[in-house]
Amino acid sequence: MAFSFPEPTALVLMLHLHPSLVSSVVKPENLVITPRVPVTWYYDLYGNQCNRAFVPAGCVTFENTAIVHNDGKPDVLGVNARQHLPHELPDDVLVYLLASRYCEVDSELRDIAWAQFGKLPAGWVLVQAVCEFVHKHIKFDYMKARANRTAFDAYREKTGVCRDYMHLAITFCRCLNVPARYCTGYLGDIGVPVSPSPMDFSAWFEVYLGGTWYPVDARNNVPRIGRVLMARGRDAADVALTTTFGVNKLESFEVCTKQV
């Protein structure tokens, strides 16, 4: 990624692999910021690794590379996992039932969710029905992407990118008392036909059923191979790749995820 800054600016970066993948790393990450600046790191409230930097005015680039081992198996499906009642959930899971910046659980979507899915069996069947609906309801259009589109906006506008699919599906799940959290990371075209427009950087979400978090993807709506997690949170606001405390312009952004 390359940004131009009119003046020295402080940043928070979330460009590392998720700490849970440490045992899977074959070739360690190599985060390079040009020009070179001091970088510190910390873990946020959700266990993601973040960096802090203060960059000079002008063009600044951020590069990272790594090789990660993957078992080559598709996403695990929680077909037989039961849905917990709210009072049974662990304390640290409850937050993923609440409203957040892009997921307005406390909006009209609650009534829409119960009208659309309320008669279905609880658990995996319910989650899959949500994904099927969202997958068909939203039309993918990268040219119509915008940073302030919420789940309710995506429902009304019926267009968006991967994050919009996830925000709407997450919100429906939370409305139906299924804890759901947002994930961001790498996803190459492994085990699927190569796309003319590869989605090497992607979003998905996880649902909590039967005491386990399961990956779900309302955008692709099929189990995928090779997800490489970078960060988790309540929604996209918690996992921004860069948070800048000043004016900036994105000059370039390129991600390549491939099987080696």
C-alpha positions as CSV (number, residue, x, y, z in Angstrom):
1,M,0.0,0.0,0.0
2,A,1.1,3.5,-0.7
3,F,-0.2,6.7,0.8
4,S,0.7,10.4,0.4
5,F,0.6,12.5,3.5
6,P,0.7,16.4,3.4
7,E,2.3,16.5,6.9
8,P,3.7,14.0,9.5
9,T,1.0,11.7,10.6
10,A,0.4,9.1,13.3
11,L,-1.1,5.7,12.3
12,V,-2.3,2.5,13.7
13,L,-1.7,-0.5,11.4
14,M,-3.3,-3.9,11.4
15,L,-1.2,-5.6,8.7
16,H,0.0,-8.7,10.5
17,L,-1.3,-12.2,10.5
18,H,-3.5,-13.1,13.4
19,P,-1.6,-14.3,16.5
20,S,-3.5,-17.6,16.4
21,L,-1.6,-18.5,13.2
22,V,1.9,-18.3,14.7
23,S,2.4,-22.1,14.6
24,S,1.4,-22.1,10.9
25,V,3.9,-19.6,9.7
26,V,6.5,-21.2,7.4
27,K,8.3,-18.0,6.3
28,P,8.0,-15.2,8.9
29,E,6.3,-11.9,8.0
30,N,8.5,-9.0,6.9
31,L,6.7,-5.7,7.4
32,V,8.6,-2.9,5.7
33,I,7.7,0.8,5.9
34,T,9.4,3.1,3.4
35,P,10.9,5.5,4.5
36,R,12.0,3.7,7.6
37,V,10.3,4.8,10.8
38,P,10.2,3.4,14.4
39,V,7.4,0.9,14.9
40,T,5.8,-0.4,18.1
41,W,3.1,-3.0,18.6
42,Y,0.4,-4.0,20.9
43,Y,-2.7,-6.4,21.1
44,D,-6.1,-4.7,20.9
45,L,-9.3,-5.7,22.8
46,Y,-10.0,-8.5,20.3
47,G,-6.5,-10.1,20.4
48,N,-5.4,-8.6,17.1
49,Q,-1.8,-7.5,16.6
50,C,-1.5,-3.8,15.9
51,N,1.4,-1.5,15.1
52,R,1.9,2.2,15.8
53,A,4.0,4.5,13.6
54,F,4.6,8.2,13.0
55,V,5.4,8.8,9.3
56,P,6.8,11.8,7.6
57,A,5.1,14.0,5.0
58,G,5.2,12.6,1.4
59,C,4.7,9.2,0.0
60,V,4.9,6.3,2.4
61,T,4.7,2.6,1.4
62,F,3.8,-0.4,3.5
63,E,4.8,-3.9,2.4
64,N,4.4,-7.3,4.1
65,T,5.1,-10.9,2.9
66,A,4.8,-14.3,4.5
67,I,4.2,-18.0,3.7
68,V,1.6,-19.8,5.8
69,H,0.9,-23.5,6.0
70,N,-2.7,-24.5,5.4
71,D,-4.2,-28.0,5.7
72,G,-5.9,-27.7,2.3
73,K,-9.3,-28.6,3.7
74,P,-12.5,-26.6,3.0
75,D,-14.1,-24.6,5.8
76,V,-15.4,-26.8,8.7
77,L,-19.2,-26.8,8.8
78,G,-21.1,-26.8,12.1
79,V,-24.0,-28.8,10.7
80,N,-24.8,-30.5,14.0
81,A,-23.7,-27.7,16.3
82,R,-26.5,-26.5,18.6
83,Q,-27.4,-22.8,19.1
84,H,-26.9,-21.7,22.6
85,L,-29.6,-19.7,24.5
86,P,-28.3,-16.3,25.4
87,H,-28.0,-17.0,29.1
88,E,-25.7,-20.0,28.3
89,L,-23.1,-17.9,26.4
90,P,-19.7,-17.2,27.8
91,D,-19.2,-13.6,29.0
92,D,-16.7,-12.8,26.2
93,V,-19.1,-13.9,23.5
94,L,-22.1,-11.7,24.5
95,V,-20.6,-8.7,22.8
96,Y,-21.1,-10.4,19.5
97,L,-24.9,-10.2,20.0
98,L,-24.9,-6.4,20.4
99,A,-25.2,-3.6,17.9
100,S,-22.0,-2.1,16.5
101,R,-20.9,0.6,14.1
102,Y,-22.0,-1.2,10.9
103,C,-24.3,-3.8,12.3
104,E,-27.5,-2.1,13.6
105,V,-29.1,-4.9,15.6
106,D,-31.3,-2.3,17.2
107,S,-32.9,-1.2,13.9
108,E,-35.7,-2.4,11.6
109,L,-33.5,-5.3,10.7
110,R,-34.5,-7.1,13.9
111,D,-38.2,-7.3,12.8
112,I,-37.1,-8.2,9.2
113,A,-34.8,-11.0,10.6
114,W,-37.6,-12.6,12.6
115,A,-40.2,-12.2,9.9
116,Q,-37.8,-13.8,7.3
117,F,-36.1,-16.5,9.4
118,G,-38.0,-16.7,12.7
119,K,-39.8,-20.0,11.9
120,L,-36.6,-21.9,10.9
121,P,-34.8,-24.3,13.3
122,A,-32.2,-22.8,15.4
123,G,-28.5,-23.5,14.7
124,W,-26.7,-24.2,11.4
125,V,-29.9,-24.3,9.3
126,L,-30.7,-20.8,10.5
127,V,-27.2,-19.5,9.7
128,Q,-27.2,-21.1,6.3
129,A,-30.6,-19.6,5.5
130,V,-29.2,-16.1,6.4
131,C,-26.2,-16.6,4.1
132,E,-28.4,-17.8,1.3
133,F,-30.7,-14.8,1.6
134,V,-27.8,-12.3,1.8
135,H,-25.9,-14.0,-1.0
136,K,-28.9,-13.5,-3.3
137,H,-30.1,-10.2,-2.0
138,I,-26.9,-8.2,-2.6
139,K,-25.2,-7.7,-6.0
140,F,-21.5,-7.5,-5.8
141,D,-20.2,-4.2,-7.3
142,Y,-16.8,-3.0,-6.4
143,M,-17.4,0.4,-8.1
144,K,-20.2,1.1,-5.6
145,A,-18.1,0.4,-2.5
146,R,-18.2,3.0,0.2
147,A,-16.8,3.2,3.7
148,N,-20.0,4.3,5.5
149,R,-22.5,1.7,4.2
150,T,-24.1,-0.1,7.1
151,A,-26.0,-3.4,7.2
152,F,-29.3,-1.6,6.9
153,D,-28.0,0.5,3.9
154,A,-26.8,-2.8,2.2
155,Y,-30.3,-4.3,2.8
156,R,-32.0,-1.3,1.2
157,E,-29.5,-0.7,-1.6
158,K,-29.0,-4.3,-2.5
159,T,-25.4,-3.7,-3.6
160,G,-22.0,-3.7,-2.1
161,V,-18.7,-5.6,-1.6
162,C,-17.7,-8.5,0.6
163,R,-17.8,-6.4,3.8
164,D,-21.4,-5.4,3.1
165,Y,-22.5,-9.0,2.7
166,M,-20.9,-9.9,6.0
167,H,-22.3,-6.9,7.9
168,L,-25.9,-7.8,6.8
169,A,-25.4,-11.5,7.6
170,I,-23.8,-10.7,10.9
171,T,-26.6,-8.4,11.8
172,F,-29.3,-10.9,10.9
173,C,-27.5,-13.6,13.0
174,R,-27.2,-11.3,16.0
175,C,-30.9,-10.4,15.7
176,L,-31.6,-14.1,15.9
177,N,-29.4,-14.6,18.9
178,V,-26.5,-16.2,17.1
179,P,-23.2,-14.6,18.1
180,A,-21.4,-13.4,15.0
181,R,-18.0,-11.6,14.5
182,Y,-16.3,-10.0,11.5
183,C,-13.1,-11.4,10.0
184,T,-10.7,-10.0,7.6
185,G,-7.7,-11.7,5.9
186,Y,-6.3,-13.3,2.7
187,L,-8.3,-15.6,0.5
188,G,-6.8,-16.8,-2.8
189,D,-8.5,-18.7,-5.6
190,I,-7.5,-22.1,-4.2
191,G,-9.7,-25.1,-5.1
192,V,-12.0,-22.9,-7.2
193,P,-11.9,-21.6,-10.8
194,V,-9.4,-18.7,-11.1
195,S,-11.3,-15.5,-11.3
196,P,-10.4,-12.7,-13.8
197,S,-10.6,-10.4,-10.8
198,P,-9.0,-12.3,-8.0
199,M,-10.3,-11.5,-4.5
200,D,-7.0,-12.0,-2.7
201,F,-8.1,-9.8,0.2
202,S,-11.5,-10.6,1.7
203,A,-13.9,-10.6,4.5
204,W,-15.9,-13.4,6.1
205,F,-17.5,-13.9,9.5
206,E,-17.7,-16.5,12.3
207,V,-20.7,-17.8,14.2
208,Y,-20.6,-19.3,17.7
209,L,-22.5,-22.6,17.8
210,G,-21.9,-25.6,20.1
211,G,-19.1,-23.9,21.9
212,T,-17.1,-23.3,18.7
213,W,-16.6,-20.5,16.2
214,Y,-17.3,-21.5,12.6
215,P,-16.2,-19.5,9.5
216,V,-19.1,-18.5,7.2
217,D,-19.0,-16.5,4.0
218,A,-22.2,-14.9,2.7
219,R,-20.3,-13.4,-0.3
220,N,-19.0,-16.7,-1.8
221,N,-21.6,-18.9,0.1
222,V,-19.5,-22.1,-0.4
223,P,-16.8,-23.6,1.8
224,R,-13.4,-22.3,0.7
225,I,-9.8,-23.5,1.1
226,G,-6.9,-21.4,2.4
227,R,-8.4,-18.6,4.5
228,V,-5.6,-16.7,6.2
229,L,-6.9,-14.7,9.1
230,M,-5.5,-11.2,9.9
231,A,-8.0,-9.8,12.4
232,R,-11.4,-10.3,14.1
233,G,-13.8,-7.8,15.6
234,R,-17.4,-6.7,15.9
235,D,-17.4,-5.3,12.3
236,A,-15.1,-3.6,9.8
237,A,-14.5,-0.7,12.1
238,D,-12.5,-2.9,14.5
239,V,-10.2,-4.4,11.8
240,A,-9.2,-1.5,9.6
241,L,-5.9,-2.1,7.9
242,T,-4.8,1.5,8.6
243,T,-6.2,4.1,10.9
244,T,-4.7,7.5,10.2
245,F,-4.9,10.5,12.5
246,G,-4.5,13.1,9.7
247,V,-5.2,13.8,6.1
248,N,-3.9,11.2,3.6
249,K,-4.6,9.9,0.1
250,L,-4.4,6.2,-0.9
251,E,-2.1,6.1,-4.0
252,S,-2.0,2.3,-4.5
253,F,-3.2,-1.0,-3.0
254,E,-2.2,-4.5,-4.1
255,V,-2.6,-7.9,-2.5
256,C,-1.5,-11.2,-3.9
257,T,-2.5,-14.5,-2.3
258,K,-1.4,-17.6,-4.1
259,Q,-0.6,-21.3,-3.5
260,V,3.1,-22.1,-3.4
